[in-house]
């Protein structure tokens, strides 16, 4: 159970906490949000879920049930807000690199870009022995894309006759408030709710090579502002635990998900904790499955190393997509620095643009993540 001996803040420590939080949030929102997307189809449908909302989750292949121990739990499993001792605030961001490869029997066409990928800012504090509340804002999905496609007028005829260009910008965010209650010493439940919002815009052009002008252009956009919620529970202690969490979906632009997870600590191998998680995307409908294995080991009293591997399913899959990640944290006094590298990929049987011939398309993306937490 958490140590509540420091649950009453001095005025000086509270002022320092608030000052640090404001600085972190300013850093996050001053940084440009010019990240580019991870695939043509994703940009026009459900986008890409940002699996690095919490750096801890990012370091362990995107786990959700035990993917946060601080305020960022609001966006994953709010039950783990119960891990907050007295006060926690967190801010994180990531640099994104993505690649799209169109593969056929004779060639590989590659598109790649880089930019900023995620942003999270949240805080939580304990109001009593059994209750923790929190609030925060985070980017939860990305629709951005930039691709120029060189197409034959007839796929069976060699030579480039057409240029297709699509640029998409935008994503979805969540602004949430939440609460976690420790029902017993070994059981905690939590819920967070608020607004999922954002806007995505598209610019498209179609140009035949043998004409002296752009043949046609089009621009369109959509925006969304809908209520959303997360709910979950955890059962167990530091030695062995299990849990589940659910995230609501939104109209035609964000999938719901249900995750179930378990973990156990092995004292005989340096208190290493090993875990597994199964996540169902769009449960009771499409039922895409994501599986994840994670490991966390302390190498010093203030340094932890984490890693994870996983696989994912999706629409029109050519083969199962793979994920791997590694990261860690370093704590000095009330401050903790979190780092992670998270790589995910998938392969689909589909053309990217109409008439662009391909055997399959590989999409992959890597987040380079950094976060800072203040904990007392």
Secondary structure by P-SEA (a helix, b strand, c coil): ccccccccccaaaaaaaaaaaaaaaaaaaaccccccccccccccccccccccccaaaaaccccccccccccccccccccccccccccccccccbbbbbbbbbccccbbbbbbbccccccccbbbbbccccccccccccccccccccbbbbbbcccccccccbbbbbbbbcbbbbbbcccccccccccccbbbbbbbbbbbbbbbbbbbcccccccccccccccccccccccccccccccccccbbbbbbcccccccccccccccccccccccccbbbbbbccccccbbbbbbbbbbbbccccbbbbcccccccccccccbbbbbbcccccccccbbbbbbbbbbbccccccccccccccbbbbbbbbbcccccccc
